[in-house]
Amino acid sequence: MGNTNDHPLLALIRNRVSAESFEPGRTLDDETVRDLVRDAIEAPSSFNIQHWRFVAVRDPEDKQVLKQAAYGQQQVEDAAVTFIVLGDLRGLDKLPQTLDRAVEQGVLPRPKADAWLDSAREIYADESMARDEAIRSCSLAAMTMMLAAEARGLAAGALVGFDPVAVKRRFDIDDRYLPVMLLAVGYPCSVHESRKPRLPLDEVLAFDRGREF
């Protein structure tokens, strides 16, 4: 078995930086945007609910509106596309149909699908649990998209500094959707950001039993 440390995916993970500057004026076509989302939705989610939704903001006027809601962060304007990553707080609504498709395709037996649906309804009847799960699922999808962008020679940066109320109002987003983050994707400037140092491994990893980190 070869040295897995040489796998190109690991190189992407270890060399990726969160982009803070992009080449302004460069665009991405519809199919590339679709491909990025197509990759992102391969991420896992609880019971396969797939809470994520994406609004791809590319129009210059819309970028200005989004930039204002993001407290003037320039990467929102300069990126080829900035995604508004939304979590569906009522993701359970579509779960019966999703599970039916899994049964039809032979991925899940009917008894297991029914058990999943019952469990999901019980767990996510708690609104705080439903909200937390939407955030978790969207975060996994966003990280998957960031790696997919890197694999295409693009750069990406997640932004949590924005006014979610303004974003929902200005982009006509229904209250069932929670703005989780903005994800700017585009062509990096020729001077790429330096990778920030990570905490030493022994400060973040414990084996078998917890300890004070």
URVENHU-V880789 format. One record per pair of residues at least 12 apart in sequence whose ideal C-beta (glycine too) atoms are under 6 Angstrom apart, sorted by the first residue. I is the first residue (numbers start at 1). J is the second residue. D is the distance in Angstrom with one decimal. If there is no record, write none. Layout:
i=(I	I)
j=(J	J)
d=(D	D)
This chain:
i=(12	12	16	17	17	18	19	19	19	19	20	20	21	22	22	22	22	23	23	24	26	26	27	28	28	33	33	36	36	37	39	40	40	40	43	43	43	45	46	47	47	48	49	49	51	51	51	51	51	52	52	52	53	53	54	55	56	56	57	58	63	65	69	69	69	69	70	71	75	75	79	79	79	80	81	82	82	83	85	85	85	85	85	86	86	87	87	87	87	87	88	89	89	89	89	90	92	95	99	99	134	135	138	142	142	149	154	155	156	157	158	158	159	160	162	164	167)
j=(147	150	150	193	195	157	155	156	157	188	157	193	189	75	78	79	186	187	189	78	80	187	80	80	81	56	81	145	148	54	148	141	144	145	140	141	144	137	133	116	120	98	91	95	87	88	91	134	137	137	138	141	86	88	83	84	81	83	82	81	77	170	162	163	166	167	162	161	157	184	184	185	186	186	185	182	184	183	138	142	180	181	183	177	179	134	135	138	178	180	177	130	134	176	178	176	124	120	113	117	178	180	180	158	183	185	185	188	185	184	181	183	182	181	182	179	179)
d=(5.8	5.0	5.3	4.8	5.0	4.5	3.7	6.0	4.2	5.5	6.0	5.5	4.6	5.9	4.3	4.7	3.9	4.4	5.9	4.2	5.5	4.8	5.3	4.3	5.4	5.1	5.8	5.5	5.7	5.4	3.7	4.5	5.0	3.8	4.2	4.3	4.4	4.1	5.3	5.1	4.5	6.0	4.3	5.6	4.8	4.8	4.2	4.3	4.2	5.9	5.0	4.4	4.2	5.9	5.0	4.0	5.2	5.7	4.8	5.0	5.0	5.1	5.3	5.0	4.1	4.9	4.1	5.7	6.0	4.6	3.7	5.9	3.9	3.7	5.4	5.6	4.7	4.4	5.1	5.4	4.9	5.0	5.7	4.1	5.9	2.9	5.8	4.6	4.4	5.0	5.9	5.7	5.7	5.3	5.7	4.8	5.7	6.0	4.2	5.9	5.7	5.5	4.2	6.0	5.4	5.0	5.7	3.8	4.7	5.0	5.1	5.4	4.2	5.3	5.8	4.2	4.9)
